[in-house]
Amino acid sequence: MFRFETAGESHGESLVAILTGLPAGVPVSLAAIDRELWRRQQGFGRGGRMKIETDRAHIVSGVRHSKTIGSPIAILLENKDWQNWTEALPVEDMEGAEDKKKPVTRPRPGHADLAGALKYNFHDARYILERASARETTARVAAGAVAKGFLGEFGIGVLSHVIAVGEARLERAVTWEELEALSRKDEVLLNCADEEAERRMKAVVDEVYRTGDTVGGVFEVVAHGVPPGLGSHIAWDTRLDGKLAQAIVSMQAVKGIEIGFAAEGAAAFGSKVQDTIHYQRDQRRFTRGANRAGGIEGGMTNGQDILVRGLLKPISTLRRPLESVDLETREPALAAYERSDVAVVPAAGVIGEAMVALVLAGAMIEKFGGDSLAETRRNFDAYLQQVKNF
């Protein structure tokens, strides 16, 4: 069974990603992982933390001579900011450590601070925000980069772009070729495929910089080259759209997900929503008249591009703090301020890519199995021939 998990805190010594279940023989490139980590750190609106960290992957197990060996893969990611927190967050308690703490007693509205403090009986929300922080997604992106490498062996690509920042929105379709061009850029503004729409998005971010506010938006992840038949209709927890929904909504600040054109479809008649079915005899394959379903029907992939959108709320930490209550005095107080971003939609798209890649990698292994990449590929090729001969 394929699975992954992460460990680590925002200001701890390091983050860790662990993947189990990948077959042996999958190529792994440290340069490719580091590129994904770099992409996650980009975008207009990022905060001071990105000036401190230069994320690099350090693989300590599961990969030898640039290929997986079938055992668990462990990736370490150093937190360079740890040097500023060694006395505030030591692993072992010591004399005088209490005086060096950096407590957070004024919980931020919209953050995990208060709910976590109540749940774990902490009167200091520091331990909650350390793990709840989106810094954790660095490990997800590293794991997702390995999953992308696996999917790439089967001609499957996963990329993202920004559809909206605040009320500024992209109003046209984007091609896979445009997404590939975006992913190759060495300078990232807001990762929008349309220059005019990106200018309008930047103006929104400029405004929140000026006012001390934050802004959310919408990103879209596209999975290209996915075969039909991943996922299943037979049980609620085997449906691929459900797994994708959990993966995307598990991301910090994501409050909603849309697969295909769900919102538009909810306001239209069925005759305008369902994707008509056609057959190309020369290529011996079924096609669709559109892709409003976002590549998934009945919990299974249908052979079209998978379209997944994440709806990102504004970041909870504001330079102009909102009203809160002090956990110690119970008196009204302004919420705490931790160094933070004002807009993270492009970065969220990269994290979304990682989560979609991890879900698809799990679905591929579940369907095609294999202890080695060669075995998985044989099963995959035989299935594609079965589909062609249907």
NUKE-653072 format. One record per residue (C-alpha): residue in three letters; residue number from 0; chain; x, y, z. Coordinates in steps of 0.02 Angstrom, whole numbers, always signed. Layout:
node res = ALA&n = NUM&chain = A&u = X&v = Y&w = Z;
...
END
This chain:
node res = MET&n = 0&chain = A&u = +0&v = +0&w = +0;
node res = PHE&n = 1&chain = A&u = +67&v = +171&w = -48;
node res = ARG&n = 2&chain = A&u = +64&v = +305&w = +85;
node res = PHE&n = 3&chain = A&u = +158&v = +457&w = +145;
node res = GLU&n = 4&chain = A&u = +172&v = +559&w = +302;
node res = THR&n = 5&chain = A&u = +265&v = +711&w = +364;
node res = ALA&n = 6&chain = A&u = +341&v = +765&w = +529;
node res = GLY&n = 7&chain = A&u = +419&v = +924&w = +595;
node res = GLU&n = 8&chain = A&u = +374&v = +1098&w = +655;
node res = SER&n = 9&chain = A&u = +386&v = +1269&w = +576;
node res = HIS&n = 10&chain = A&u = +534&v = +1324&w = +681;
node res = GLY&n = 11&chain = A&u = +602&v = +1153&w = +725;
node res = GLU&n = 12&chain = A&u = +769&v = +1084&w = +667;
node res = SER&n = 13&chain = A&u = +700&v = +1000&w = +510;
node res = LEU&n = 14&chain = A&u = +550&v = +931&w = +419;
node res = VAL&n = 15&chain = A&u = +534&v = +750&w = +368;
node res = ALA&n = 16&chain = A&u = +438&v = +664&w = +227;
node res = ILE&n = 17&chain = A&u = +419&v = +475&w = +223;
node res = LEU&n = 18&chain = A&u = +349&v = +377&w = +75;
node res = THR&n = 19&chain = A&u = +315&v = +190&w = +76;
node res = GLY&n = 20&chain = A&u = +250&v = +77&w = -61;
node res = LEU&n = 21&chain = A&u = +338&v = +142&w = -216;
node res = PRO&n = 22&chain = A&u = +407&v = +0&w = -324;
node res = ALA&n = 23&chain = A&u = +594&v = -22&w = -347;
node res = GLY&n = 24&chain = A&u = +677&v = +57&w = -498;
node res = VAL&n = 25&chain = A&u = +586&v = +225&w = -502;
node res = PRO&n = 26&chain = A&u = +708&v = +363&w = -553;
node res = VAL&n = 27&chain = A&u = +730&v = +497&w = -420;
node res = SER&n = 28&chain = A&u = +813&v = +665&w = -458;
node res = LEU&n = 29&chain = A&u = +868&v = +778&w = -316;
node res = ALA&n = 30&chain = A&u = +873&v = +921&w = -439;
node res = ALA&n = 31&chain = A&u = +691&v = +890&w = -485;
node res = ILE&n = 32&chain = A&u = +639&v = +886&w = -302;
node res = ASP&n = 33&chain = A&u = +735&v = +1046&w = -265;
node res = ARG&n = 34&chain = A&u = +653&v = +1129&w = -415;
node res = GLU&n = 35&chain = A&u = +481&v = +1089&w = -343;
node res = LEU&n = 36&chain = A&u = +536&v = +1156&w = -174;
node res = TRP&n = 37&chain = A&u = +595&v = +1316&w = -259;
node res = ARG&n = 38&chain = A&u = +429&v = +1335&w = -350;
node res = ARG&n = 39&chain = A&u = +337&v = +1321&w = -184;
node res = GLN&n = 40&chain = A&u = +436&v = +1469&w = -115;
node res = GLN&n = 41&chain = A&u = +397&v = +1586&w = -259;
node res = GLY&n = 42&chain = A&u = +258&v = +1710&w = -294;
node res = PHE&n = 43&chain = A&u = +219&v = +1893&w = -263;
node res = GLY&n = 44&chain = A&u = +153&v = +1912&w = -87;
node res = ARG&n = 45&chain = A&u = +269&v = +1793&w = +5;
node res = GLY&n = 46&chain = A&u = +339&v = +1846&w = +173;
node res = GLY&n = 47&chain = A&u = +508&v = +1860&w = +258;
node res = ARG&n = 48&chain = A&u = +525&v = +1674&w = +295;
node res = MET&n = 49&chain = A&u = +558&v = +1640&w = +111;
node res = LYS&n = 50&chain = A&u = +711&v = +1753&w = +121;
node res = ILE&n = 51&chain = A&u = +782&v = +1642&w = +258;
node res = GLU&n = 52&chain = A&u = +749&v = +1469&w = +189;
node res = THR&n = 53&chain = A&u = +828&v = +1392&w = +35;
node res = ASP&n = 54&chain = A&u = +749&v = +1221&w = +37;
node res = ARG&n = 55&chain = A&u = +852&v = +1073&w = -19;
node res = ALA&n = 56&chain = A&u = +805&v = +889&w = -6;
node res = HIS&n = 57&chain = A&u = +919&v = +767&w = +85;
node res = ILE&n = 58&chain = A&u = +868&v = +586&w = +53;
node res = VAL&n = 59&chain = A&u = +930&v = +469&w = +190;
node res = SER&n = 60&chain = A&u = +846&v = +305&w = +141;
node res = GLY&n = 61&chain = A&u = +753&v = +213&w = +3;
node res = VAL&n = 62&chain = A&u = +852&v = +280&w = -145;
node res = ARG&n = 63&chain = A&u = +1020&v = +217&w = -209;
node res = HIS&n = 64&chain = A&u = +1108&v = +264&w = -370;
node res = SER&n = 65&chain = A&u = +962&v = +382&w = -412;
node res = LYS&n = 66&chain = A&u = +828&v = +246&w = -406;
node res = THR&n = 67&chain = A&u = +707&v = +182&w = -275;
node res = ILE&n = 68&chain = A&u = +748&v = +14&w = -199;
node res = GLY&n = 69&chain = A&u = +574&v = -30&w = -134;
node res = SER&n = 70&chain = A&u = +605&v = +18&w = +48;
node res = PRO&n = 71&chain = A&u = +534&v = +173&w = +134;
node res = ILE&n = 72&chain = A&u = +600&v = +338&w = +68;
node res = ALA&n = 73&chain = A&u = +646&v = +467&w = +200;
node res = ILE&n = 74&chain = A&u = +681&v = +648&w = +152;
node res = LEU&n = 75&chain = A&u = +752&v = +776&w = +272;
node res = LEU&n = 76&chain = A&u = +728&v = +963&w = +245;
node res = GLU&n = 77&chain = A&u = +829&v = +1081&w = +352;
node res = ASN&n = 78&chain = A&u = +748&v = +1233&w = +432;
node res = LYS&n = 79&chain = A&u = +881&v = +1368&w = +426;
node res = ASP&n = 80&chain = A&u = +775&v = +1475&w = +544;
node res = TRP&n = 81&chain = A&u = +805&v = +1343&w = +679;
node res = GLN&n = 82&chain = A&u = +963&v = +1436&w = +733;
node res = ASN&n = 83&chain = A&u = +849&v = +1575&w = +796;
node res = TRP&n = 84&chain = A&u = +740&v = +1455&w = +895;
node res = THR&n = 85&chain = A&u = +859&v = +1329&w = +975;
node res = GLU&n = 86&chain = A&u = +836&v = +1405&w = +1148;
node res = ALA&n = 87&chain = A&u = +651&v = +1441&w = +1130;
node res = LEU&n = 88&chain = A&u = +604&v = +1265&w = +1071;
node res = PRO&n = 89&chain = A&u = +731&v = +1142&w = +1142;
node res = VAL&n = 90&chain = A&u = +694&v = +957&w = +1134;
node res = GLU&n = 91&chain = A&u = +751&v = +928&w = +1313;
node res = ASP&n = 92&chain = A&u = +699&v = +1047&w = +1451;
node res = MET&n = 93&chain = A&u = +838&v = +1135&w = +1543;
node res = GLU&n = 94&chain = A&u = +863&v = +1263&w = +1678;
node res = GLY&n = 95&chain = A&u = +813&v = +1438&w = +1622;
node res = ALA&n = 96&chain = A&u = +722&v = +1375&w = +1466;
node res = GLU&n = 97&chain = A&u = +557&v = +1444&w = +1528;
node res = ASP&n = 98&chain = A&u = +624&v = +1622&w = +1515;
node res = LYS&n = 99&chain = A&u = +674&v = +1597&w = +1332;
node res = LYS&n = 100&chain = A&u = +505&v = +1538&w = +1269;
node res = LYS&n = 101&chain = A&u = +413&v = +1639&w = +1137;
node res = PRO&n = 102&chain = A&u = +234&v = +1610&w = +1195;
node res = VAL&n = 103&chain = A&u = +80&v = +1647&w = +1091;
node res = THR&n = 104&chain = A&u = -64&v = +1689&w = +1206;
node res = ARG&n = 105&chain = A&u = -169&v = +1796&w = +1089;
node res = PRO&n = 106&chain = A&u = -243&v = +1671&w = +964;
node res = ARG&n = 107&chain = A&u = -268&v = +1727&w = +784;
node res = PRO&n = 108&chain = A&u = -445&v = +1719&w = +712;
node res = GLY&n = 109&chain = A&u = -452&v = +1590&w = +573;
node res = HIS&n = 110&chain = A&u = -296&v = +1497&w = +632;
node res = ALA&n = 111&chain = A&u = -280&v = +1334&w = +729;
node res = ASP&n = 112&chain = A&u = -218&v = +1429&w = +883;
node res = LEU&n = 113&chain = A&u = -371&v = +1429&w = +995;
node res = ALA&n = 114&chain = A&u = -451&v = +1265&w = +940;
node res = GLY&n = 115&chain = A&u = -285&v = +1175&w = +963;
node res = ALA&n = 116&chain = A&u = -249&v = +1256&w = +1131;
node res = LEU&n = 117&chain = A&u = -417&v = +1199&w = +1196;
node res = LYS&n = 118&chain = A&u = -397&v = +1024&w = +1124;
node res = TYR&n = 119&chain = A&u = -222&v = +992&w = +1193;
node res = ASN&n = 120&chain = A&u = -242&v = +1096&w = +1352;
node res = PHE&n = 121&chain = A&u = -102&v = +1216&w = +1308;
node res = HIS&n = 122&chain = A&u = -113&v = +1392&w = +1379;
node res = ASP&n = 123&chain = A&u = +19&v = +1440&w = +1252;
node res = ALA&n = 124&chain = A&u = -30&v = +1414&w = +1069;
node res = ARG&n = 125&chain = A&u = +153&v = +1405&w = +1013;
node res = TYR&n = 126&chain = A&u = +154&v = +1215&w = +1000;
node res = ILE&n = 127&chain = A&u = -7&v = +1218&w = +899;
node res = LEU&n = 128&chain = A&u = +47&v = +1345&w = +770;
node res = GLU&n = 129&chain = A&u = +217&v = +1262&w = +750;
node res = ARG&n = 130&chain = A&u = +136&v = +1108&w = +673;
node res = ALA&n = 131&chain = A&u = -17&v = +1193&w = +599;
node res = SER&n = 132&chain = A&u = +94&v = +1311&w = +500;
node res = ALA&n = 133&chain = A&u = +100&v = +1291&w = +311;
node res = ARG&n = 134&chain = A&u = +288&v = +1268&w = +329;
node res = GLU&n = 135&chain = A&u = +240&v = +1083&w = +345;
node res = THR&n = 136&chain = A&u = +192&v = +1082&w = +162;
node res = THR&n = 137&chain = A&u = +377&v = +1089&w = +115;
node res = ALA&n = 138&chain = A&u = +383&v = +904&w = +159;
node res = ARG&n = 139&chain = A&u = +225&v = +870&w = +58;
node res = VAL&n = 140&chain = A&u = +303&v = +951&w = -95;
node res = ALA&n = 141&chain = A&u = +461&v = +846&w = -77;
node res = ALA&n = 142&chain = A&u = +357&v = +687&w = -66;
node res = GLY&n = 143&chain = A&u = +249&v = +746&w = -211;
node res = ALA&n = 144&chain = A&u = +402&v = +773&w = -319;
node res = VAL&n = 145&chain = A&u = +449&v = +590&w = -298;
node res = ALA&n = 146&chain = A&u = +269&v = +541&w = -341;
node res = LYS&n = 147&chain = A&u = +278&v = +652&w = -496;
node res = GLY&n = 148&chain = A&u = +434&v = +559&w = -551;
node res = PHE&n = 149&chain = A&u = +340&v = +394&w = -535;
node res = LEU&n = 150&chain = A&u = +190&v = +459&w = -633;
node res = GLY&n = 151&chain = A&u = +304&v = +529&w = -767;
node res = GLU&n = 152&chain = A&u = +362&v = +352&w = -806;
node res = PHE&n = 153&chain = A&u = +185&v = +321&w = -870;
node res = GLY&n = 154&chain = A&u = +166&v = +484&w = -966;
node res = ILE&n = 155&chain = A&u = +64&v = +570&w = -830;
node res = GLY&n = 156&chain = A&u = +102&v = +753&w = -789;
node res = VAL&n = 157&chain = A&u = +34&v = +862&w = -648;
node res = LEU&n = 158&chain = A&u = +45&v = +1052&w = -653;
node res = SER&n = 159&chain = A&u = -49&v = +1203&w = -585;
node res = HIS&n = 160&chain = A&u = -93&v = +1384&w = -619;
node res = VAL&n = 161&chain = A&u = -184&v = +1525&w = -531;
node res = ILE&n = 162&chain = A&u = -362&v = +1563&w = -582;
node res = ALA&n = 163&chain = A&u = -403&v = +1701&w = -459;
node res = VAL&n = 164&chain = A&u = -327&v = +1815&w = -328;
node res = GLY&n = 165&chain = A&u = -464&v = +1903&w = -233;
node res = GLU&n = 166&chain = A&u = -589&v = +1967&w = -361;
node res = ALA&n = 167&chain = A&u = -462&v = +1969&w = -504;
node res = ARG&n = 168&chain = A&u = -497&v = +1815&w = -609;
node res = LEU&n = 169&chain = A&u = -436&v = +1726&w = -765;
node res = GLU&n = 170&chain = A&u = -583&v = +1710&w = -884;
node res = ARG&n = 171&chain = A&u = -514&v = +1595&w = -1019;
node res = ALA&n = 172&chain = A&u = -461&v = +1413&w = -1038;
node res = VAL&n = 173&chain = A&u = -277&v = +1368&w = -1023;
node res = THR&n = 174&chain = A&u = -188&v = +1234&w = -1126;
node res = TRP&n = 175&chain = A&u = -70&v = +1101&w = -1060;
node res = GLU&n = 176&chain = A&u = +69&v = +1180&w = -1162;
node res = GLU&n = 177&chain = A&u = +41&v = +1346&w = -1072;
node res = LEU&n = 178&chain = A&u = +54&v = +1257&w = -904;
node res = GLU&n = 179&chain = A&u = +217&v = +1175&w = -955;
node res = ALA&n = 180&chain = A&u = +286&v = +1345&w = -1005;
node res = LEU&n = 181&chain = A&u = +233&v = +1418&w = -838;
node res = SER&n = 182&chain = A&u = +319&v = +1279&w = -742;
node res = ARG&n = 183&chain = A&u = +484&v = +1314&w = -832;
node res = LYS&n = 184&chain = A&u = +489&v = +1499&w = -785;
node res = ASP&n = 185&chain = A&u = +634&v = +1556&w = -677;
node res = GLU&n = 186&chain = A&u = +535&v = +1704&w = -611;
node res = VAL&n = 187&chain = A&u = +362&v = +1679&w = -539;
node res = LEU&n = 188&chain = A&u = +243&v = +1824&w = -508;
node res = LEU&n = 189&chain = A&u = +72&v = +1747&w = -479;
node res = ASN&n = 190&chain = A&u = +84&v = +1594&w = -594;
node res = CYS&n = 191&chain = A&u = -59&v = +1649&w = -704;
node res = ALA&n = 192&chain = A&u = -53&v = +1600&w = -889;
node res = ASP&n = 193&chain = A&u = -127&v = +1765&w = -947;
node res = GLU&n = 194&chain = A&u = -22&v = +1923&w = -929;
node res = GLU&n = 195&chain = A&u = -169&v = +2043&w = -919;
node res = ALA&n = 196&chain = A&u = -257&v = +1939&w = -786;
node res = GLU&n = 197&chain = A&u = -94&v = +1925&w = -689;
node res = ARG&n = 198&chain = A&u = -75&v = +2115&w = -689;
node res = ARG&n = 199&chain = A&u = -248&v = +2131&w = -613;
node res = MET&n = 200&chain = A&u = -203&v = +2000&w = -483;
node res = LYS&n = 201&chain = A&u = -43&v = +2092&w = -437;
node res = ALA&n = 202&chain = A&u = -143&v = +2252&w = -411;
node res = VAL&n = 203&chain = A&u = -248&v = +2160&w = -282;
node res = VAL&n = 204&chain = A&u = -93&v = +2101&w = -190;
node res = ASP&n = 205&chain = A&u = -20&v = +2277&w = -196;
node res = GLU&n = 206&chain = A&u = -178&v = +2339&w = -111;
node res = VAL&n = 207&chain = A&u = -168&v = +2214&w = +33;
node res = TYR&n = 208&chain = A&u = +15&v = +2256&w = +58;
node res = ARG&n = 209&chain = A&u = -37&v = +2438&w = +74;
node res = THR&n = 210&chain = A&u = -178&v = +2405&w = +197;
node res = GLY&n = 211&chain = A&u = -95&v = +2270&w = +304;
node res = ASP&n = 212&chain = A&u = -224&v = +2142&w = +251;
node res = THR&n = 213&chain = A&u = -213&v = +1971&w = +165;
node res = VAL&n = 214&chain = A&u = -300&v = +1895&w = +13;
node res = GLY&n = 215&chain = A&u = -347&v = +1722&w = -47;
node res = GLY&n = 216&chain = A&u = -391&v = +1651&w = -216;
node res = VAL&n = 217&chain = A&u = -414&v = +1498&w = -324;
node res = PHE&n = 218&chain = A&u = -284&v = +1382&w = -399;
node res = GLU&n = 219&chain = A&u = -312&v = +1242&w = -524;
node res = VAL&n = 220&chain = A&u = -214&v = +1080&w = -533;
node res = VAL&n = 221&chain = A&u = -217&v = +985&w = -698;
node res = ALA&n = 222&chain = A&u = -166&v = +803&w = -715;
node res = HIS&n = 223&chain = A&u = -129&v = +762&w = -898;
node res = GLY&n = 224&chain = A&u = -113&v = +590&w = -979;
node res = VAL&n = 225&chain = A&u = -209&v = +496&w = -843;
node res = PRO&n = 226&chain = A&u = -283&v = +330&w = -905;
node res = PRO&n = 227&chain = A&u = -467&v = +287&w = -877;
node res = GLY&n = 228&chain = A&u = -511&v = +173&w = -733;
node res = LEU&n = 229&chain = A&u = -414&v = +239&w = -582;
node res = GLY&n = 230&chain = A&u = -521&v = +242&w = -426;
node res = SER&n = 231&chain = A&u = -683&v = +147&w = -405;
node res = HIS&n = 232&chain = A&u = -870&v = +169&w = -387;
node res = ILE&n = 233&chain = A&u = -896&v = +22&w = -269;
node res = ALA&n = 234&chain = A&u = -875&v = +106&w = -99;
node res = TRP&n = 235&chain = A&u = -875&v = +284&w = -32;
node res = ASP&n = 236&chain = A&u = -692&v = +280&w = +18;
node res = THR&n = 237&chain = A&u = -630&v = +209&w = -148;
node res = ARG&n = 238&chain = A&u = -694&v = +352&w = -254;
node res = LEU&n = 239&chain = A&u = -549&v = +452&w = -325;
node res = ASP&n = 240&chain = A&u = -640&v = +619&w = -318;
node res = GLY&n = 241&chain = A&u = -667&v = +593&w = -132;
node res = LYS&n = 242&chain = A&u = -482&v = +557&w = -106;
node res = LEU&n = 243&chain = A&u = -433&v = +710&w = -206;
node res = ALA&n = 244&chain = A&u = -555&v = +817&w = -107;
node res = GLN&n = 245&chain = A&u = -479&v = +762&w = +58;
node res = ALA&n = 246&chain = A&u = -302&v = +789&w = -8;
node res = ILE&n = 247&chain = A&u = -336&v = +968&w = -65;
node res = VAL&n = 248&chain = A&u = -443&v = +1022&w = +83;
node res = SER&n = 249&chain = A&u = -310&v = +952&w = +201;
node res = MET&n = 250&chain = A&u = -198&v = +1095&w = +144;
node res = GLN&n = 251&chain = A&u = -183&v = +1243&w = +262;
node res = ALA&n = 252&chain = A&u = -305&v = +1385&w = +219;
node res = VAL&n = 253&chain = A&u = -399&v = +1284&w = +86;
node res = LYS&n = 254&chain = A&u = -584&v = +1291&w = +127;
node res = GLY&n = 255&chain = A&u = -660&v = +1216&w = -29;
node res = ILE&n = 256&chain = A&u = -629&v = +1111&w = -184;
node res = GLU&n = 257&chain = A&u = -706&v = +1101&w = -356;
node res = ILE&n = 258&chain = A&u = -681&v = +957&w = -477;
node res = GLY&n = 259&chain = A&u = -717&v = +1006&w = -655;
node res = PHE&n = 260&chain = A&u = -847&v = +1144&w = -672;
node res = ALA&n = 261&chain = A&u = -948&v = +1098&w = -518;
node res = ALA&n = 262&chain = A&u = -1009&v = +1272&w = -470;
node res = GLU&n = 263&chain = A&u = -1058&v = +1314&w = -649;
node res = GLY&n = 264&chain = A&u = -1145&v = +1146&w = -667;
node res = ALA&n = 265&chain = A&u = -1246&v = +1171&w = -510;
node res = ALA&n = 266&chain = A&u = -1328&v = +1323&w = -590;
node res = ALA&n = 267&chain = A&u = -1362&v = +1241&w = -761;
node res = PHE&n = 268&chain = A&u = -1477&v = +1108&w = -835;
node res = GLY&n = 269&chain = A&u = -1414&v = +931&w = -860;
node res = SER&n = 270&chain = A&u = -1417&v = +945&w = -1049;
node res = LYS&n = 271&chain = A&u = -1287&v = +1082&w = -1036;
node res = VAL&n = 272&chain = A&u = -1177&v = +997&w = -906;
node res = GLN&n = 273&chain = A&u = -1147&v = +815&w = -954;
node res = ASP&n = 274&chain = A&u = -1001&v = +779&w = -1070;
node res = THR&n = 275&chain = A&u = -1065&v = +693&w = -1228;
node res = ILE&n = 276&chain = A&u = -982&v = +529&w = -1280;
node res = HIS&n = 277&chain = A&u = -905&v = +496&w = -1451;
node res = TYR&n = 278&chain = A&u = -794&v = +364&w = -1532;
node res = GLN&n = 279&chain = A&u = -641&v = +387&w = -1644;
node res = ARG&n = 280&chain = A&u = -631&v = +230&w = -1750;
node res = ASP&n = 281&chain = A&u = -459&v = +268&w = -1821;
node res = GLN&n = 282&chain = A&u = -385&v = +279&w = -1645;
node res = ARG&n = 283&chain = A&u = -504&v = +151&w = -1569;
node res = ARG&n = 284&chain = A&u = -546&v = +259&w = -1420;
node res = PHE&n = 285&chain = A&u = -692&v = +347&w = -1338;
node res = THR&n = 286&chain = A&u = -689&v = +536&w = -1327;
node res = ARG&n = 287&chain = A&u = -796&v = +673&w = -1246;
node res = GLY&n = 288&chain = A&u = -873&v = +830&w = -1315;
node res = ALA&n = 289&chain = A&u = -807&v = +931&w = -1166;
node res = ASN&n = 290&chain = A&u = -728&v = +906&w = -996;
node res = ARG&n = 291&chain = A&u = -850&v = +984&w = -874;
node res = ALA&n = 292&chain = A&u = -835&v = +830&w = -763;
node res = GLY&n = 293&chain = A&u = -651&v = +867&w = -735;
node res = GLY&n = 294&chain = A&u = -592&v = +696&w = -790;
node res = ILE&n = 295&chain = A&u = -687&v = +597&w = -658;
node res = GLU&n = 296&chain = A&u = -857&v = +511&w = -671;
node res = GLY&n = 297&chain = A&u = -928&v = +394&w = -541;
node res = GLY&n = 298&chain = A&u = -772&v = +407&w = -436;
node res = MET&n = 299&chain = A&u = -661&v = +346&w = -580;
node res = THR&n = 300&chain = A&u = -548&v = +431&w = -705;
node res = ASN&n = 301&chain = A&u = -623&v = +436&w = -880;
node res = GLY&n = 302&chain = A&u = -464&v = +469&w = -980;
node res = GLN&n = 303&chain = A&u = -479&v = +658&w = -990;
node res = ASP&n = 304&chain = A&u = -373&v = +784&w = -897;
node res = ILE&n = 305&chain = A&u = -413&v = +790&w = -711;
node res = LEU&n = 306&chain = A&u = -459&v = +968&w = -660;
node res = VAL&n = 307&chain = A&u = -454&v = +1007&w = -474;
node res = ARG&n = 308&chain = A&u = -474&v = +1181&w = -402;
node res = GLY&n = 309&chain = A&u = -433&v = +1234&w = -226;
node res = LEU&n = 310&chain = A&u = -520&v = +1382&w = -145;
node res = LEU&n = 311&chain = A&u = -396&v = +1467&w = -31;
node res = LYS&n = 312&chain = A&u = -451&v = +1586&w = +106;
node res = PRO&n = 313&chain = A&u = -341&v = +1735&w = +153;
node res = ILE&n = 314&chain = A&u = -197&v = +1694&w = +269;
node res = SER&n = 315&chain = A&u = -247&v = +1711&w = +453;
node res = THR&n = 316&chain = A&u = -98&v = +1813&w = +512;
node res = LEU&n = 317&chain = A&u = -127&v = +1998&w = +477;
node res = ARG&n = 318&chain = A&u = -4&v = +2140&w = +501;
node res = ARG&n = 319&chain = A&u = -156&v = +2238&w = +556;
node res = PRO&n = 320&chain = A&u = -217&v = +2113&w = +688;
node res = LEU&n = 321&chain = A&u = -399&v = +2071&w = +720;
node res = GLU&n = 322&chain = A&u = -487&v = +2066&w = +888;
node res = SER&n = 323&chain = A&u = -447&v = +1919&w = +1002;
node res = VAL&n = 324&chain = A&u = -435&v = +1871&w = +1186;
node res = ASP&n = 325&chain = A&u = -278&v = +1841&w = +1289;
node res = LEU&n = 326&chain = A&u = -272&v = +1661&w = +1349;
node res = GLU&n = 327&chain = A&u = -193&v = +1711&w = +1515;
node res = THR&n = 328&chain = A&u = -291&v = +1865&w = +1565;
node res = ARG&n = 329&chain = A&u = -452&v = +1827&w = +1466;
node res = GLU&n = 330&chain = A&u = -454&v = +2012&w = +1425;
node res = PRO&n = 331&chain = A&u = -486&v = +2080&w = +1249;
node res = ALA&n = 332&chain = A&u = -325&v = +2093&w = +1148;
node res = LEU&n = 333&chain = A&u = -264&v = +2108&w = +970;
node res = ALA&n = 334&chain = A&u = -214&v = +1942&w = +891;
node res = ALA&n = 335&chain = A&u = -30&v = +1893&w = +889;
node res = TYR&n = 336&chain = A&u = +76&v = +1926&w = +736;
node res = GLU&n = 337&chain = A&u = +196&v = +1796&w = +668;
node res = ARG&n = 338&chain = A&u = +303&v = +1836&w = +517;
node res = SER&n = 339&chain = A&u = +190&v = +1789&w = +373;
node res = ASP&n = 340&chain = A&u = +138&v = +1806&w = +191;
node res = VAL&n = 341&chain = A&u = -2&v = +1913&w = +121;
node res = ALA&n = 342&chain = A&u = -43&v = +1803&w = -32;
node res = VAL&n = 343&chain = A&u = +8&v = +1623&w = -62;
node res = VAL&n = 344&chain = A&u = -103&v = +1563&w = -205;
node res = PRO&n = 345&chain = A&u = +42&v = +1517&w = -324;
node res = ALA&n = 346&chain = A&u = +129&v = +1419&w = -187;
node res = ALA&n = 347&chain = A&u = -35&v = +1334&w = -142;
node res = GLY&n = 348&chain = A&u = -49&v = +1277&w = -323;
node res = VAL&n = 349&chain = A&u = +121&v = +1191&w = -311;
node res = ILE&n = 350&chain = A&u = +69&v = +1108&w = -148;
node res = GLY&n = 351&chain = A&u = -93&v = +1056&w = -234;
node res = GLU&n = 352&chain = A&u = +9&v = +976&w = -373;
node res = ALA&n = 353&chain = A&u = +102&v = +874&w = -243;
node res = MET&n = 354&chain = A&u = -58&v = +816&w = -160;
node res = VAL&n = 355&chain = A&u = -140&v = +768&w = -325;
node res = ALA&n = 356&chain = A&u = +18&v = +676&w = -379;
node res = LEU&n = 357&chain = A&u = +23&v = +579&w = -216;
node res = VAL&n = 358&chain = A&u = -160&v = +528&w = -232;
node res = LEU&n = 359&chain = A&u = -136&v = +475&w = -414;
node res = ALA&n = 360&chain = A&u = +23&v = +379&w = -372;
node res = GLY&n = 361&chain = A&u = -74&v = +283&w = -240;
node res = ALA&n = 362&chain = A&u = -214&v = +247&w = -363;
node res = MET&n = 363&chain = A&u = -89&v = +186&w = -494;
node res = ILE&n = 364&chain = A&u = -4&v = +69&w = -372;
node res = GLU&n = 365&chain = A&u = -171&v = +7&w = -308;
node res = LYS&n = 366&chain = A&u = -228&v = -38&w = -484;
node res = PHE&n = 367&chain = A&u = -67&v = -99&w = -564;
node res = GLY&n = 368&chain = A&u = +37&v = -160&w = -417;
node res = GLY&n = 369&chain = A&u = +214&v = -219&w = -446;
node res = ASP&n = 370&chain = A&u = +368&v = -234&w = -335;
node res = SER&n = 371&chain = A&u = +475&v = -162&w = -474;
node res = LEU&n = 372&chain = A&u = +444&v = -24&w = -600;
node res = ALA&n = 373&chain = A&u = +462&v = -150&w = -741;
node res = GLU&n = 374&chain = A&u = +322&v = -257&w = -667;
node res = THR&n = 375&chain = A&u = +209&v = -106&w = -642;
node res = ARG&n = 376&chain = A&u = +242&v = -51&w = -821;
node res = ARG&n = 377&chain = A&u = +198&v = -224&w = -891;
node res = ASN&n = 378&chain = A&u = +33&v = -221&w = -798;
node res = PHE&n = 379&chain = A&u = -1&v = -42&w = -853;
node res = ASP&n = 380&chain = A&u = +37&v = -79&w = -1037;
node res = ALA&n = 381&chain = A&u = -72&v = -236&w = -1034;
node res = TYR&n = 382&chain = A&u = -217&v = -135&w = -962;
node res = LEU&n = 383&chain = A&u = -201&v = +0&w = -1095;
node res = GLN&n = 384&chain = A&u = -207&v = -135&w = -1228;
node res = GLN&n = 385&chain = A&u = -364&v = -206&w = -1146;
node res = VAL&n = 386&chain = A&u = -444&v = -33&w = -1152;
node res = LYS&n = 387&chain = A&u = -396&v = -14&w = -1335;
node res = ASN&n = 388&chain = A&u = -467&v = -185&w = -1378;
node res = PHE&n = 389&chain = A&u = -630&v = -152&w = -1284;
END
